[in-house]
Amino acid sequence: MRARLREWLSSLAWPEPDADDVVTAVSEACTNAVEHAYRTGNPGQVAVRCHCAEAGEGKRQVVVLVRDWGRWRPAPGNRGFRGHGLSMMRGCMQTVRFEHGDRGTVVTLASFAVPA
């Protein structure tokens, strides 16, 4: 996923430091889905959809949806050395939204705007 995402960002001539942030955030969202959404059952699917959107004033941004069909679980009280993924995603992206329910979770990530 990371290699394909980086290739797509490169095809858009996305600035390298900003591309690193997008790849890091999307990778973390996918990892969370793999590690947490299907923890009690059989492995499930994770879908990633990306598009480039106009952000106004001659800028653009990447919007990525990461979707699973598992179950949302709140973060444990004692995270130990782990559990910083949501903070990392929020630091790398302009907006991070979560929608979760009985049919899974959708994480919507929007990058910081870059010149068009």
N, C-alpha and C positions, 0 to 999 in steps of 0.2 A: 504494500500500500504506500509506504513512504517513497519508494523509488518511482512509482507511477505518479504520485502527487507531485514530487519534485520535477519530474519530466514535464508534466502539464504546466506547472508554474513557470518553468524555463521557456516553454513555448509561448507564454504570455509576456516574456521578458520581465518577469517579476523581480524586483531588486533582491539580491541575495540575502541580506540580513532579515528582510521581511518574509522571504520564502522560508527561512529557517524557523521563524516564529510560527508560520502557518503549519509547517510539517510537524513541529513539536506539539502544538496544540491538538491537531487532528490525530496524531499518533497516541497521545494521552487519552483522548476521547474513545478511540478504538480499543485501547488497552483496558480501559474501565469497563467497556461493554463485554469484552472477552472474559475478564477476570470476575466481574460481579453479576452481570445480568443472568448468566446461565449457571451460576454456582451450584444450584441444587439439582440440576437435571442434565440432560444430554446437551452437548455443545450446540450452539445455535448460530444463526447468521448475524452478520453485521454488514450493513450497507452504507456506502459513502457516496454522496452526490455533491458535486462541486459546480459552481458557476461564478463567472466574473460579472460584477454589476457596476453600473455607474454610481459614483458616490458624490456627484456634483462638483462644481468649481474645477473642472478638468481633471478630476481624480477618479479612481476606480478601487474596488475592493473585492476580495474573494469571499464568497459565502459557501460554507460547507455544512451539510447535514450528515450526522452520523446517527444511524438508526439501528436499534436492536428490537427483538420481540420477547425479551426476557422480563424479569421483575426488578423494579427499583428497590434498592435497599439503602436506608440512611447510613451515613458514615459511622463507623464504630466510635465509641467514646475515647478509647486509647488507640491512637493510630500508630504509635511507635515511630519508626523511622520512615514509614510510608504515609500516604494520605495527603499529599500536597498537590495532587494532580489538578484538582479544580482551581486552586490558586494559581498554578502554573498556566492553565488554559486562560484564565482571566488576565494574567500578566502579558500573555502573548497576543491576545486578540482584543479588538475594540469591544465586541459584545459576545457574551456567551449566555445562551438560553437553554433551559431544560424543560421538556414537556414529558411527563411520565404518567402512565396509567396501566390499565389491565392488558393493553395490547403492546406494551413495551415502552421504550424511551427514545426520544429524538433530541439530540443535542445540536443546536444551531450555533455555528461559530462564524463571526464576521470579522475579517481582518481590519487592521488600520488601513486607511486609504493611502494609496500611492499615486504618483502622477500617471495620467493616462498615456 
